[in-house]
Amino acid sequence: MEDAEIALMFSLLMIPVIIWLQVWVKNRRENRRNELGDEEFETTGRAFFSIIVEGTAVVGGLIMIIVTSGVVVKYIINFYT
């Protein structure tokens, strides 16, 4: 296999990881909701930790989406030219 095909294969394998990461963040946020729909935290430290972890997960997922789509587009361009 060539390097482009290996990169494409790894990029396509990253799609389920990206989806899982976004669903995980959504479930964490939904589990913290009270009856009124507001998010509740037990302590300020837990709120800060959640903001850091969930923010990193969302930003990391977006970076993975950008990289994955770039590899797929690059492979398609190289394949058809």
Salt bridges, closest charged atoms under 4 A:
GLU30 OE2 - ARG33 NE 3.74
GLU39 OE1 - ARG32 NH2 2.84
GLU42 OE1 - ARG46 NE 3.01
GLU54 OE2 - ARG28 NE 3.05
GLU54 OE1 - ARG29 NE 3.35
GLU54 OE2 - ARG32 NH1 2.78
